[in-house]
Amino acid sequence: MRRKLPFLILLAVYMTTITGCWNYREINQFSIVAGTAVDRGENGKYIFTFEIIDLHEGGRDARINSKLVKSEGDTLFDAIRNALKFIAPRLYFGHMDIVIVSEDIAREGIAELLNFLSRDQEPRLTIDLLVSREKTAMEILNSQGILTNIRSFEISEMLEAQRNALKAPEVKAYQFINNLPCQGVAPFLPAVYSDENAGVKTSEISGMAIFNEDKLAGFIDEEETKYFHFIINKVKGGLLILKSIPGDDKLNATLEIFSSKTKVKPVYSDGKVSIELKIKTRVVFDEQGSDVDYTTEQGQDMIEKEMAKLLEENIQKLIKKVQKEYDLDIFGFGRVIQSERPDLWKEMEHDWRDLFRDLKVNVDAEIDIVDTGLLAKSIKVGS
């Protein structure tokens, strides 16, 4: 026991130094940031707009609100520190959900912002990044929420919902950062802009921003973004609309996507590389505007073929647009070649942008209706 006594004494002393919350602080010592907008002022300084959760309104039935705080500085960190001129508790970024950058900032390059997010210990790299299509990013945070008073949290939830809507991609900070140094794929972010809904000025997530490394190159709209998801095999749900087919201009068929799988295969022949896209999508026939009965085997076969044709055409149209206007491989075709034909990729990686511009992509889409609605024909009104 005497031999163990010195050890036990040292252990007791050591335990007193590691127990308890030595750096514990009350929640009212922080200003909790829900989201941030980053703009460039006319004087060249960074302008930060922070949405801060207001925890001062108590009561059991009190709603959680937020307030906007604007600050500027010569650098990102300087702008953050200058916020202390307006609010006493220091900013806390551990619960921040989104960062919205203005189009001006995005075109200059967002590497400095990404470095800050990566180096600071508080911001999580699972936050959502977005590009504002308005004059400033602040306008987005200043818009009114529909279901909640915390605009940043609602926008983050809207992004999650896009997995089924296919109108915008959901991109976390770490995903964008990981794509920056990669050859064979160009990074992208969702786009957001102000809109009016039932008389309320709010914001809408729609389309995507294409980047050349960390600099914004341009945008594609929400309809094009839907087909982009098919190419990169990220379709979890959504709708396909077939407005008409030969002989029936009133069709307006709505097909709900049940599942979709895209296989991307590089093909090397006669000294040239091409890409084969094979898409198999299972859908539910939910709605139609025509009086014709398309629930028959022949009718379903006609819908499947016409929808597959339309899907192929729109995917080809998008690929050619990106090749011609942006010359940036947002689809990751180069990464597929690198993975499946590393020997081939070594020969072309340094010239990939030039090769991508003229890359031939063959698209083969298959639509399979797995279920139909209860009505064979649309309901008729009148005699």
Secondary structure, DSSP 8 states (H G I E B T S, - for coil): -TTHHHHHHHHHHHHHHHSS-TT---GGGEEEEEEEEEEE-TTS-EEEEEEEEE----STT---EEEEEEEEESSHHHHHHGGGGT-SSEEE-TT--EEEE-HHHHHH-SHHHHHHHHHSSSS-TTSEEEEE-SS-SHHHHTS--SS-S-HHHHHHHHHHHHHHH-SS---BHHHHHHHTT-TT---EEEEEEEEEETTEEEEEEEEEEEEETTEEEEEE-HHHHHHHHHHTT---S-EEEE--BTTBTT--EEEEEEEEEEEEEEEEETTEEEEEEEEEEEEEEEE--SSS---SHHHHHHHHHHHHHHHHHHHHHHHHHHHHHT---TT-HHHHHHHH-HHHHHHHGGGHHHHHHT-EEEEEEEEEEEEE-S-SS------
